[in-house]
C-alpha cells in the first residue's frame, strides 16, 4: 500500500510545485506545466497496474475473465 500512496503523491507533486512557483518560472512555466501535467496522466496509467500487482483477488478475477 505504501507504493500506491507514494505514486499517488509523487505524480501530482510537479504540477503542484509548478503552480506554486508560476510567478518565478516566467516564460518557462508553459514547458514546466506541460511536463508536470503529463505526470498526472502517467499516474492514471500506473494506478491500475499497481492495484493489479498488489491485490490477489483482483488478479484472480481478471484471470477468470480473460480465461473463458
Backbone bond lengths (Angstrom), bond angles and torsions (degrees), N, CA, C in turn:
res aa  C-N    CA-C-N  psi(-1)  N-CA   C-N-CA  omega(-1)  CA-C   N-CA-C  phi
1 X - - - 1.443 - - 1.529 111.19 -
2 X 1.323 115.59 -30.03 1.460 119.37 179.06 1.526 111.33 -61.06
3 X 1.323 116.87 -39.49 1.470 120.86 -179.61 1.516 110.37 -63.56
4 X 1.323 116.82 -42.98 1.465 120.66 179.90 1.516 110.49 -62.53
5 X 1.321 116.92 -45.11 1.467 120.75 179.99 1.523 110.71 -66.44
6 X 1.331 117.51 -39.28 1.465 120.33 178.96 1.522 111.06 -62.84
7 X 1.329 117.06 -43.26 1.470 120.32 178.80 1.524 110.08 -65.68
8 X 1.333 116.83 -40.95 1.464 120.33 179.04 1.527 111.97 -62.13
9 X 1.329 117.25 -30.63 1.463 120.02 -179.38 1.530 112.48 -88.68
10 X 1.325 117.62 -32.63 1.462 120.19 -176.22 1.525 113.32 -78.22
11 X 1.312 118.01 -33.36 1.462 119.73 -177.06 1.535 112.92 -67.78
12 X 1.334 120.46 -43.02 1.462 118.56 178.30 1.530 114.06 -81.62
13 X 1.319 118.60 -8.29 1.464 121.32 -177.04 1.536 113.55 -58.40
14 X 1.349 120.59 -43.79 1.468 118.98 178.62 1.532 113.19 -63.51
15 X 1.329 117.37 -35.79 1.470 120.04 178.85 1.521 110.61 -67.16
16 X 1.317 116.22 -40.90 1.470 120.15 178.51 1.520 109.89 -65.57
17 X 1.328 117.46 -43.77 1.467 120.88 179.11 1.520 111.14 -64.20
18 X 1.331 117.39 -38.79 1.465 120.56 179.10 1.528 110.62 -64.01
19 X 1.322 117.02 -39.91 1.463 119.65 178.46 1.520 112.05 -69.05
20 X 1.319 117.61 -34.77 1.466 120.68 178.44 1.523 110.43 -67.97
21 X 1.336 116.95 -42.47 1.464 121.42 -176.10 1.527 112.85 -98.31
22 X 1.315 116.88 23.93 1.469 121.77 -178.60 1.526 111.75 -55.30
23 X 1.292 117.14 -43.00 1.459 121.68 -177.94 1.528 111.44 -65.11
24 X 1.328 116.65 -37.59 1.464 120.61 -176.77 1.526 112.90 -79.31
25 X 1.327 116.54 -24.32 1.465 119.81 -178.07 1.524 112.89 -77.23
26 X 1.303 117.28 -27.18 1.458 121.23 177.35 1.513 112.87 61.05
27 X 1.333 116.16 -124.17 1.470 121.29 -177.73 1.530 112.23 -69.52
28 X 1.311 117.70 -24.44 1.465 121.39 -178.88 1.527 112.18 -75.07
29 X 1.321 117.79 -8.60 1.461 120.81 -176.69 1.523 111.55 -59.83
30 X 1.322 117.99 -38.63 1.461 120.81 -179.29 1.517 112.14 -59.86
31 X 1.323 116.84 -43.98 1.463 120.78 179.82 1.533 110.89 -68.68
32 X 1.309 115.85 -43.90 1.466 120.10 179.99 1.519 110.34 -64.41
33 X 1.312 116.80 -39.63 1.457 120.81 -179.21 1.529 111.10 -63.74
34 X 1.322 117.16 -43.07 1.465 120.62 179.64 1.528 110.38 -62.48
35 X 1.306 117.78 -46.29 1.461 120.56 -179.10 1.520 111.53 -68.46
36 X 1.323 117.35 -37.39 1.461 118.95 -178.45 1.530 111.31 -71.62
37 X 1.317 118.17 -35.46 1.462 118.66 177.59 1.533 111.31 -74.02
38 X 1.313 117.41 -22.02 1.462 119.99 174.60 1.525 110.27 -62.87
39 X 1.331 116.96 -35.76 1.458 120.31 177.24 1.528 111.69 -63.48
40 X 1.311 117.21 -30.60 1.464 119.80 176.82 1.522 110.68 -65.48
41 X 1.325 117.29 -39.87 1.463 120.56 177.11 1.525 111.47 -70.62
42 X 1.316 116.84 -36.32 1.462 120.50 176.28 1.523 109.69 -62.73
43 X 1.323 116.63 -39.21 1.456 121.66 177.58 1.528 110.48 -58.61
44 X 1.315 116.72 -43.02 1.461 120.21 179.42 1.520 111.52 -66.03
45 X 1.304 117.17 -27.49 1.464 120.98 178.26 1.525 111.93 -80.79
46 X 1.315 116.61 -32.94 1.460 121.21 -176.53 1.530 111.49 -79.38
47 X 1.312 118.70 -34.72 1.464 121.83 -174.78 1.519 113.95 -54.14
48 X 1.327 121.23 -50.22 1.471 118.75 179.60 1.526 113.02 -60.61
49 X 1.326 116.83 -35.24 1.460 119.80 178.85 1.526 111.53 -68.17
50 X 1.329 116.96 -38.81 1.460 120.56 177.59 1.521 111.22 -65.66
51 X 1.326 116.14 -44.85 1.462 119.13 179.36 1.521 110.75 -64.11
52 X 1.309 117.38 -38.58 1.457 121.47 178.85 1.530 110.80 -65.76
53 X 1.310 116.58 -38.46 1.464 120.49 -179.96 1.523 111.87 -71.39
54 X 1.311 118.13 -31.48 1.458 121.73 -174.82 1.520 114.20 -92.15
55 X 1.306 119.41 -26.06 1.453 122.38 -172.34 1.530 109.96 -106.32
56 X 1.332 116.25 110.99 1.463 120.10 -177.61 1.529 111.66 -70.16
57 X 1.332 118.37 -33.75 1.465 120.49 177.37 1.523 110.89 -62.84
58 X 1.313 116.06 -40.92 1.460 120.71 178.81 1.527 110.96 -65.85
59 X 1.337 116.52 -40.14 1.469 120.48 176.61 1.520 111.21 -61.69
60 X 1.309 116.50 -44.86 1.468 120.23 -179.14 1.526 110.81 -65.72
61 X 1.315 117.45 -38.30 1.473 120.29 178.55 1.520 109.81 -66.36
62 X 1.318 117.91 -40.44 1.460 120.99 178.59 1.526 111.03 -65.91
63 X 1.338 116.70 -40.19 1.466 120.45 177.33 1.528 111.01 -62.33
64 X 1.332 116.53 -40.36 1.472 118.76 -179.59 1.509 111.80 -69.12
65 X 1.305 117.94 -30.55 1.466 121.33 177.56 1.522 110.47 -74.34
66 X 1.328 116.52 -41.98 1.462 120.96 -175.83 1.532 112.11 -74.86
67 X 1.322 118.20 -32.60 1.472 122.50 -179.43 1.520 107.79 -102.64
68 X 1.282 116.65 95.17 1.468 121.31 -176.73 1.475 108.64 -55.33
